[in-house]
Amino acid sequence: MAHDVTRVTGKARSLKMTTGQICHLVSPEKLQV
């Protein structure tokens, strides 16, 4: 059970990091447009 929690937490963390990277890449484009 603890292993599943760790996996979900890691997954959420990766998703959050990915979202942050996407926002960081998209923001400059929106500012230019």
Jmol script that loads the backbone (N, CA, C; Angstrom):
load data "model"
ATOM      1  N   MET A   1       0.849  -1.204   0.000  1.00  0.00           N
ATOM      2  CA  MET A   1       0.000   0.000   0.000  1.00  0.00           C
ATOM      3  C   MET A   1       0.882   1.252   0.000  1.00  0.00           C
ATOM      4  N   ALA A   2       1.901   1.241   0.866  1.00  0.00           N
ATOM      5  CA  ALA A   2       2.801   2.396   0.929  1.00  0.00           C
ATOM      6  C   ALA A   2       3.490   2.590  -0.417  1.00  0.00           C
ATOM      7  N   HIS A   3       3.794   1.462  -1.075  1.00  0.00           N
ATOM      8  CA  HIS A   3       4.473   1.548  -2.373  1.00  0.00           C
ATOM      9  C   HIS A   3       3.564   2.248  -3.383  1.00  0.00           C
ATOM     10  N   ASP A   4       2.258   1.935  -3.333  1.00  0.00           N
ATOM     11  CA  ASP A   4       1.314   2.572  -4.251  1.00  0.00           C
ATOM     12  C   ASP A   4       1.258   4.075  -3.988  1.00  0.00           C
ATOM     13  N   VAL A   5       1.253   4.447  -2.710  1.00  0.00           N
ATOM     14  CA  VAL A   5       1.193   5.871  -2.361  1.00  0.00           C
ATOM     15  C   VAL A   5       2.425   6.586  -2.908  1.00  0.00           C
ATOM     16  N   THR A   6       3.578   5.947  -2.753  1.00  0.00           N
ATOM     17  CA  THR A   6       4.818   6.550  -3.249  1.00  0.00           C
ATOM     18  C   THR A   6       4.753   6.699  -4.761  1.00  0.00           C
ATOM     19  N   ARG A   7       4.207   5.692  -5.417  1.00  0.00           N
ATOM     20  CA  ARG A   7       4.115   5.737  -6.888  1.00  0.00           C
ATOM     21  C   ARG A   7       3.182   6.866  -7.319  1.00  0.00           C
ATOM     22  N   VAL A   8       2.028   6.973  -6.655  1.00  0.00           N
ATOM     23  CA  VAL A   8       1.059   8.024  -7.000  1.00  0.00           C
ATOM     24  C   VAL A   8       1.663   9.401  -6.731  1.00  0.00           C
ATOM     25  N   THR A   9       2.352   9.530  -5.597  1.00  0.00           N
ATOM     26  CA  THR A   9       2.967  10.819  -5.261  1.00  0.00           C
ATOM     27  C   THR A   9       4.007  11.192  -6.305  1.00  0.00           C
ATOM     28  N   GLY A  10       4.828  10.221  -6.690  1.00  0.00           N
ATOM     29  CA  GLY A  10       5.851  10.469  -7.706  1.00  0.00           C
ATOM     30  C   GLY A  10       5.204  10.835  -9.031  1.00  0.00           C
ATOM     31  N   LYS A  11       4.107  10.152  -9.347  1.00  0.00           N
ATOM     32  CA  LYS A  11       3.397  10.419 -10.599  1.00  0.00           C
ATOM     33  C   LYS A  11       2.856  11.846 -10.586  1.00  0.00           C
ATOM     34  N   ALA A  12       2.226  12.235  -9.475  1.00  0.00           N
ATOM     35  CA  ALA A  12       1.668  13.578  -9.358  1.00  0.00           C
ATOM     36  C   ALA A  12       2.786  14.608  -9.444  1.00  0.00           C
ATOM     37  N   ARG A  13       3.918  14.293  -8.801  1.00  0.00           N
ATOM     38  CA  ARG A  13       5.051  15.226  -8.815  1.00  0.00           C
ATOM     39  C   ARG A  13       5.560  15.396 -10.246  1.00  0.00           C
ATOM     40  N   SER A  14       5.662  14.290 -10.984  1.00  0.00           N
ATOM     41  CA  SER A  14       6.135  14.357 -12.370  1.00  0.00           C
ATOM     42  C   SER A  14       5.138  15.156 -13.206  1.00  0.00           C
ATOM     43  N   LEU A  15       3.847  14.916 -12.964  1.00  0.00           N
ATOM     44  CA  LEU A  15       2.815  15.625 -13.716  1.00  0.00           C
ATOM     45  C   LEU A  15       2.886  17.113 -13.416  1.00  0.00           C
ATOM     46  N   LYS A  16       3.093  17.453 -12.144  1.00  0.00           N
ATOM     47  CA  LYS A  16       3.183  18.858 -11.751  1.00  0.00           C
ATOM     48  C   LYS A  16       4.390  19.515 -12.420  1.00  0.00           C
ATOM     49  N   MET A  17       5.517  18.810 -12.430  1.00  0.00           N
ATOM     50  CA  MET A  17       6.725  19.348 -13.066  1.00  0.00           C
ATOM     51  C   MET A  17       6.490  19.536 -14.557  1.00  0.00           C
ATOM     52  N   THR A  18       5.842  18.557 -15.181  1.00  0.00           N
ATOM     53  CA  THR A  18       5.567  18.654 -16.617  1.00  0.00           C
ATOM     54  C   THR A  18       4.665  19.852 -16.888  1.00  0.00           C
ATOM     55  N   THR A  19       3.627  20.017 -16.055  1.00  0.00           N
ATOM     56  CA  THR A  19       2.710  21.146 -16.228  1.00  0.00           C
ATOM     57  C   THR A  19       3.459  22.456 -16.086  1.00  0.00           C
ATOM     58  N   GLY A  20       4.360  22.520 -15.113  1.00  0.00           N
ATOM     59  CA  GLY A  20       5.144  23.738 -14.901  1.00  0.00           C
ATOM     60  C   GLY A  20       6.007  24.036 -16.110  1.00  0.00           C
ATOM     61  N   GLN A  21       6.603  23.011 -16.698  1.00  0.00           N
ATOM     62  CA  GLN A  21       7.448  23.200 -17.879  1.00  0.00           C
ATOM     63  C   GLN A  21       6.606  23.694 -19.041  1.00  0.00           C
ATOM     64  N   ILE A  22       5.419  23.110 -19.215  1.00  0.00           N
ATOM     65  CA  ILE A  22       4.533  23.516 -20.309  1.00  0.00           C
ATOM     66  C   ILE A  22       4.136  24.980 -20.126  1.00  0.00           C
ATOM     67  N   CYS A  23       3.744  25.357 -18.904  1.00  0.00           N
ATOM     68  CA  CYS A  23       3.348  26.739 -18.633  1.00  0.00           C
ATOM     69  C   CYS A  23       4.518  27.672 -18.905  1.00  0.00           C
ATOM     70  N   HIS A  24       5.718  27.249 -18.514  1.00  0.00           N
ATOM     71  CA  HIS A  24       6.909  28.081 -18.695  1.00  0.00           C
ATOM     72  C   HIS A  24       7.184  28.267 -20.187  1.00  0.00           C
ATOM     73  N   LEU A  25       6.913  27.228 -20.989  1.00  0.00           N
ATOM     74  CA  LEU A  25       7.173  27.312 -22.428  1.00  0.00           C
ATOM     75  C   LEU A  25       6.065  28.084 -23.135  1.00  0.00           C
ATOM     76  N   VAL A  26       4.823  27.921 -22.666  1.00  0.00           N
ATOM     77  CA  VAL A  26       3.682  28.561 -23.327  1.00  0.00           C
ATOM     78  C   VAL A  26       3.584  30.045 -22.964  1.00  0.00           C
ATOM     79  N   SER A  27       3.904  30.389 -21.719  1.00  0.00           N
ATOM     80  CA  SER A  27       3.772  31.780 -21.272  1.00  0.00           C
ATOM     81  C   SER A  27       4.490  32.762 -22.198  1.00  0.00           C
ATOM     82  N   PRO A  28       5.772  32.564 -22.521  1.00  0.00           N
ATOM     83  CA  PRO A  28       6.485  33.488 -23.405  1.00  0.00           C
ATOM     84  C   PRO A  28       5.789  33.617 -24.754  1.00  0.00           C
ATOM     85  N   GLU A  29       5.254  32.510 -25.263  1.00  0.00           N
ATOM     86  CA  GLU A  29       4.572  32.568 -26.558  1.00  0.00           C
ATOM     87  C   GLU A  29       3.319  33.437 -26.455  1.00  0.00           C
ATOM     88  N   LYS A  30       2.580  33.275 -25.352  1.00  0.00           N
ATOM     89  CA  LYS A  30       1.364  34.076 -25.165  1.00  0.00           C
ATOM     90  C   LYS A  30       1.725  35.549 -25.033  1.00  0.00           C
ATOM     91  N   LEU A  31       2.839  35.829 -24.361  1.00  0.00           N
ATOM     92  CA  LEU A  31       3.257  37.216 -24.178  1.00  0.00           C
ATOM     93  C   LEU A  31       3.606  37.833 -25.530  1.00  0.00           C
ATOM     94  N   GLN A  32       4.253  37.069 -26.398  1.00  0.00           N
ATOM     95  CA  GLN A  32       4.634  37.576 -27.718  1.00  0.00           C
ATOM     96  C   GLN A  32       3.397  37.802 -28.567  1.00  0.00           C
ATOM     97  N   VAL A  33       2.447  36.860 -28.487  1.00  0.00           N
ATOM     98  CA  VAL A  33       1.227  36.980 -29.292  1.00  0.00           C
ATOM     99  C   VAL A  33       0.333  38.020 -28.640  1.00  0.00           C
TER     100      VAL A  33
END
end "model"
wireframe off; spacefill off
backbone 0.3
color backbone group
